[in-house]
Amino acid sequence: MKQFTYVVSNPFGLHVRPSGAIARQAGEYTDTLITISCGPETVKADSAVKLMSLGVKKGDTITLTCDGEFEQDAIEVIGELITHVL
């Protein structure tokens, strides 16, 4: 299992566009469980709607967790995406 923690700097938080980009990328890793947590809530990262339901705002800390066959690749690719869209 690999984890990546990030403090959101986007003034709009985790809104539609970044949620969609993250969900699309996470959906590519079918053999890896990918989740994002904010506070006590955790959702699968392959659903933009579930990601937006976290209500992530600027300044919140999120944790990306990847567990499975391609966890190393997933954490690198999605972690990089997160740093560019959030």
C-alpha positions as CSV (number, residue, x, y, z in Angstrom):
1,M,0.0,0.0,0.0
2,K,1.3,3.4,-1.0
3,Q,0.1,6.8,0.4
4,F,0.5,10.4,-0.7
5,T,-0.7,13.4,1.3
6,Y,-1.4,16.8,-0.1
7,V,-2.7,20.1,1.2
8,V,-5.2,21.6,-1.4
9,S,-4.1,25.0,-2.7
10,N,-6.8,25.4,-5.4
11,P,-9.1,28.2,-4.3
12,F,-12.1,26.2,-5.5
13,G,-11.0,23.0,-3.7
14,L,-11.9,19.7,-5.3
15,H,-14.5,20.8,-7.9
16,V,-15.8,19.2,-11.1
17,R,-12.8,19.5,-13.4
18,P,-10.2,18.1,-11.1
19,S,-12.6,15.5,-9.8
20,G,-13.2,14.3,-13.3
21,A,-9.5,14.2,-14.2
22,I,-8.6,12.3,-11.1
23,A,-11.5,9.8,-11.6
24,R,-10.6,9.2,-15.2
25,Q,-7.0,8.5,-14.3
26,A,-7.9,6.3,-11.3
27,G,-10.3,4.3,-13.6
28,E,-7.3,3.2,-15.7
29,Y,-6.0,1.1,-12.7
30,T,-8.5,-1.7,-12.6
31,D,-6.2,-4.0,-10.5
32,T,-5.5,-1.3,-7.9
33,L,-7.8,0.0,-5.2
34,I,-7.4,3.8,-5.2
35,T,-9.1,6.0,-2.5
36,I,-9.0,9.6,-1.4
37,S,-9.6,10.6,2.2
38,C,-10.4,13.9,3.7
39,G,-10.9,14.0,7.4
40,P,-12.9,10.9,8.5
41,E,-14.4,10.2,5.0
42,T,-12.9,8.0,2.3
43,V,-14.2,7.4,-1.2
44,K,-13.0,5.4,-4.2
45,A,-11.2,7.8,-6.5
46,D,-12.7,6.4,-9.8
47,S,-16.0,8.4,-9.3
48,A,-16.0,12.2,-9.7
49,V,-19.3,12.4,-7.9
50,K,-17.9,10.6,-4.9
51,L,-14.8,12.8,-4.9
52,M,-16.9,15.9,-4.9
53,S,-19.0,14.5,-2.1
54,L,-16.0,14.9,0.2
55,G,-16.4,18.6,0.1
56,V,-12.7,19.3,-0.1
57,K,-11.8,23.0,0.2
58,K,-8.7,25.1,-0.1
59,G,-6.4,24.3,2.9
60,D,-7.8,20.8,3.5
61,T,-5.5,17.8,3.6
62,I,-6.3,14.9,1.4
63,T,-4.7,11.4,1.4
64,L,-4.4,9.4,-1.7
65,T,-4.0,5.6,-1.1
66,C,-3.2,3.0,-3.7
67,D,-3.2,-0.7,-2.9
68,G,-2.8,-3.4,-5.5
69,E,-0.7,-4.6,-8.4
70,F,0.1,-1.2,-9.9
71,E,0.1,0.8,-6.7
72,Q,3.5,2.4,-7.3
73,D,2.6,3.6,-10.8
74,A,-0.8,4.8,-9.7
75,I,0.6,6.8,-6.7
76,E,3.1,8.5,-8.9
77,V,0.8,9.3,-11.8
78,I,-2.3,10.4,-9.7
79,G,-0.1,12.1,-7.1
80,E,1.4,14.2,-9.9
81,L,-2.0,14.9,-11.3
82,I,-3.3,16.1,-7.9
83,T,-0.4,18.5,-7.5
84,H,-1.2,20.1,-10.8
85,V,-5.0,20.3,-10.6
86,L,-5.4,21.0,-6.8
